Amino acid sequence: MAYDHQPGLGELLRHLIDLVDGGTQSVYGKMGLDYRPRYTPLMRGIGRGQSTVTDITAAVQITQGAVSRTAKLMEADGIIHRETGEDSRSSVLRLTEKGLMLLDRLERHWEDTFTAIEDLETEINHPLRDTLTSAISALEADGFSQRLTRVMERRHDRENP
């Protein structure tokens, strides 16, 4: 079988994330920052002006649940605080003084991060971000569930003519 000795897509993506986040976390430690890589999408979103969980979810392409969980951690770490939104049903996320100081340091660091990613793409001679963006677009248009169902139906049709 084709899958016997090959890691699956999920395994490879998780390992890639572990390598990138682990390397990033190591650099944050060397910079003296008490900061987690998982905070970055929210920090970047808030830094660009998104202030509600809904706005951030739409801007950074992660689930609302993940944004909410990360926001709670960031609040506990004193990086953000919540304010009641205009309609009183939503909350607005704002950077604290600590968060503003972090954002200032991180924006320069993120420039270096993107340069390191470009260096990696040059080394592997492949536009990794473009490939991931294309895969995401394709799966948003035709979900993995539908794709897997079609494969299973074809197998069923071959085995049961």
VENWOLIN-V634585 format. One record per residue. N is the residue number from 1. RES is the residue in three letters. SS is DSSP state (alpha for helix, beta for strand, coil for the rest). PSI is psi as a letter, one per 40 degrees, with the letter a starting at -180 (* if undefined). D_CENTER is the distance of its C-alpha to the mean C-alpha in whole Angstrom. Layout:
n=N res=RES ss=SS psi=PSI d_center=D_CENTER
n=N res=RES ss=SS psi=PSI d_center=D_CENTER
This chain:
n=1 res=MET ss=coil psi=i d_center=32
n=2 res=ALA ss=coil psi=d d_center=29
n=3 res=TYR ss=coil psi=e d_center=27
n=4 res=ASP ss=coil psi=d d_center=29
n=5 res=HIS ss=coil psi=e d_center=28
n=6 res=GLN ss=coil psi=h d_center=25
n=7 res=PRO ss=coil psi=i d_center=21
n=8 res=GLY ss=coil psi=i d_center=20
n=9 res=LEU ss=alpha psi=d d_center=16
n=10 res=GLY ss=alpha psi=d d_center=14
n=11 res=GLU ss=alpha psi=d d_center=16
n=12 res=LEU ss=alpha psi=d d_center=15
n=13 res=LEU ss=alpha psi=d d_center=12
n=14 res=ARG ss=alpha psi=d d_center=12
n=15 res=HIS ss=alpha psi=d d_center=14
n=16 res=LEU ss=alpha psi=d d_center=12
n=17 res=ILE ss=alpha psi=d d_center=9
n=18 res=ASP ss=alpha psi=d d_center=12
n=19 res=LEU ss=alpha psi=d d_center=14
n=20 res=VAL ss=alpha psi=d d_center=11
n=21 res=ASP ss=alpha psi=d d_center=10
n=22 res=GLY ss=alpha psi=d d_center=14
n=23 res=GLY ss=alpha psi=d d_center=15
n=24 res=THR ss=alpha psi=d d_center=13
n=25 res=GLN ss=alpha psi=d d_center=15
n=26 res=SER ss=alpha psi=d d_center=18
n=27 res=VAL ss=alpha psi=d d_center=18
n=28 res=TYR ss=alpha psi=d d_center=17
n=29 res=GLY ss=alpha psi=d d_center=20
n=30 res=LYS ss=alpha psi=d d_center=23
n=31 res=MET ss=coil psi=e d_center=22
n=32 res=GLY ss=coil psi=f d_center=23
n=33 res=LEU ss=coil psi=h d_center=20
n=34 res=ASP ss=coil psi=g d_center=19
n=35 res=TYR ss=coil psi=i d_center=15
n=36 res=ARG ss=coil psi=h d_center=12
n=37 res=PRO ss=alpha psi=d d_center=9
n=38 res=ARG ss=alpha psi=e d_center=7
n=39 res=TYR ss=alpha psi=d d_center=9
n=40 res=THR ss=alpha psi=d d_center=8
n=41 res=PRO ss=alpha psi=d d_center=6
n=42 res=LEU ss=alpha psi=d d_center=9
n=43 res=MET ss=alpha psi=d d_center=12
n=44 res=ARG ss=alpha psi=d d_center=11
n=45 res=GLY ss=alpha psi=d d_center=12
n=46 res=ILE ss=alpha psi=d d_center=15
n=47 res=GLY ss=alpha psi=d d_center=16
n=48 res=ARG ss=coil psi=e d_center=16
n=49 res=GLY ss=coil psi=e d_center=18
n=50 res=GLN ss=coil psi=h d_center=16
n=51 res=SER ss=coil psi=e d_center=17
n=52 res=THR ss=beta psi=i d_center=17
n=53 res=VAL ss=alpha psi=d d_center=15
n=54 res=THR ss=alpha psi=d d_center=15
n=55 res=ASP ss=alpha psi=d d_center=15
n=56 res=ILE ss=alpha psi=d d_center=12
n=57 res=THR ss=alpha psi=d d_center=10
n=58 res=ALA ss=alpha psi=d d_center=12
n=59 res=ALA ss=alpha psi=d d_center=11
n=60 res=VAL ss=alpha psi=e d_center=7
n=61 res=GLN ss=coil psi=f d_center=7
n=62 res=ILE ss=coil psi=i d_center=6
n=63 res=THR ss=coil psi=i d_center=9
n=64 res=GLN ss=alpha psi=d d_center=12
n=65 res=GLY ss=alpha psi=d d_center=13
n=66 res=ALA ss=alpha psi=d d_center=9
n=67 res=VAL ss=alpha psi=d d_center=10
n=68 res=SER ss=alpha psi=d d_center=14
n=69 res=ARG ss=alpha psi=d d_center=13
n=70 res=THR ss=alpha psi=d d_center=11
n=71 res=ALA ss=alpha psi=d d_center=14
n=72 res=LYS ss=alpha psi=d d_center=17
n=73 res=LEU ss=alpha psi=d d_center=16
n=74 res=MET ss=alpha psi=d d_center=15
n=75 res=GLU ss=alpha psi=d d_center=19
n=76 res=ALA ss=alpha psi=d d_center=20
n=77 res=ASP ss=coil psi=e d_center=20
n=78 res=GLY ss=coil psi=f d_center=21
n=79 res=ILE ss=coil psi=d d_center=19
n=80 res=ILE ss=beta psi=i d_center=19
n=81 res=HIS ss=beta psi=i d_center=21
n=82 res=ARG ss=beta psi=i d_center=22
n=83 res=GLU ss=beta psi=i d_center=25
n=84 res=THR ss=beta psi=h d_center=26
n=85 res=GLY ss=coil psi=i d_center=25
n=86 res=GLU ss=coil psi=d d_center=28
n=87 res=ASP ss=coil psi=e d_center=29
n=88 res=SER ss=coil psi=e d_center=28
n=89 res=ARG ss=coil psi=d d_center=26
n=90 res=SER ss=coil psi=i d_center=23
n=91 res=SER ss=beta psi=i d_center=22
n=92 res=VAL ss=beta psi=h d_center=21
n=93 res=LEU ss=beta psi=h d_center=18
n=94 res=ARG ss=beta psi=i d_center=20
n=95 res=LEU ss=beta psi=h d_center=20
n=96 res=THR ss=coil psi=i d_center=22
n=97 res=GLU ss=alpha psi=d d_center=24
n=98 res=LYS ss=alpha psi=d d_center=22
n=99 res=GLY ss=alpha psi=d d_center=19
n=100 res=LEU ss=alpha psi=d d_center=21
n=101 res=MET ss=alpha psi=d d_center=22
n=102 res=LEU ss=alpha psi=d d_center=19
n=103 res=LEU ss=alpha psi=d d_center=17
n=104 res=ASP ss=alpha psi=d d_center=20
n=105 res=ARG ss=alpha psi=d d_center=20
n=106 res=LEU ss=alpha psi=d d_center=16
n=107 res=GLU ss=alpha psi=d d_center=17
n=108 res=ARG ss=alpha psi=d d_center=19
n=109 res=HIS ss=alpha psi=d d_center=17
n=110 res=TRP ss=alpha psi=d d_center=14
n=111 res=GLU ss=alpha psi=d d_center=17
n=112 res=ASP ss=alpha psi=d d_center=18
n=113 res=THR ss=alpha psi=d d_center=14
n=114 res=PHE ss=alpha psi=d d_center=14
n=115 res=THR ss=alpha psi=d d_center=18
n=116 res=ALA ss=alpha psi=d d_center=17
n=117 res=ILE ss=alpha psi=d d_center=15
n=118 res=GLU ss=alpha psi=d d_center=18
n=119 res=ASP ss=alpha psi=d d_center=20
n=120 res=LEU ss=alpha psi=d d_center=18
n=121 res=GLU ss=alpha psi=d d_center=18
n=122 res=THR ss=alpha psi=d d_center=22
n=123 res=GLU ss=alpha psi=d d_center=23
n=124 res=ILE ss=alpha psi=e d_center=22
n=125 res=ASN ss=coil psi=f d_center=23
n=126 res=HIS ss=coil psi=h d_center=20
n=127 res=PRO ss=coil psi=g d_center=18
n=128 res=LEU ss=alpha psi=d d_center=15
n=129 res=ARG ss=alpha psi=d d_center=12
n=130 res=ASP ss=alpha psi=d d_center=15
n=131 res=THR ss=alpha psi=d d_center=15
n=132 res=LEU ss=alpha psi=d d_center=12
n=133 res=THR ss=alpha psi=d d_center=12
n=134 res=SER ss=alpha psi=d d_center=16
n=135 res=ALA ss=alpha psi=d d_center=15
n=136 res=ILE ss=alpha psi=d d_center=12
n=137 res=SER ss=alpha psi=d d_center=15
n=138 res=ALA ss=alpha psi=d d_center=18
n=139 res=LEU ss=alpha psi=d d_center=16
n=140 res=GLU ss=alpha psi=d d_center=16
n=141 res=ALA ss=alpha psi=d d_center=20
n=142 res=ASP ss=coil psi=g d_center=21
n=143 res=GLY ss=coil psi=i d_center=19
n=144 res=PHE ss=alpha psi=d d_center=19
n=145 res=SER ss=alpha psi=d d_center=21
n=146 res=GLN ss=alpha psi=d d_center=24
n=147 res=ARG ss=alpha psi=d d_center=24
n=148 res=LEU ss=alpha psi=d d_center=24
n=149 res=THR ss=alpha psi=d d_center=27
n=150 res=ARG ss=alpha psi=d d_center=29
n=151 res=VAL ss=alpha psi=d d_center=29
n=152 res=MET ss=alpha psi=d d_center=30
n=153 res=GLU ss=alpha psi=d d_center=33
n=154 res=ARG ss=alpha psi=d d_center=34
n=155 res=ARG ss=alpha psi=d d_center=34
n=156 res=HIS ss=alpha psi=d d_center=36
n=157 res=ASP ss=alpha psi=d d_center=38
n=158 res=ARG ss=alpha psi=d d_center=39
n=159 res=GLU ss=alpha psi=e d_center=40
n=160 res=ASN ss=coil psi=g d_center=42
n=161 res=PRO ss=coil psi=* d_center=44
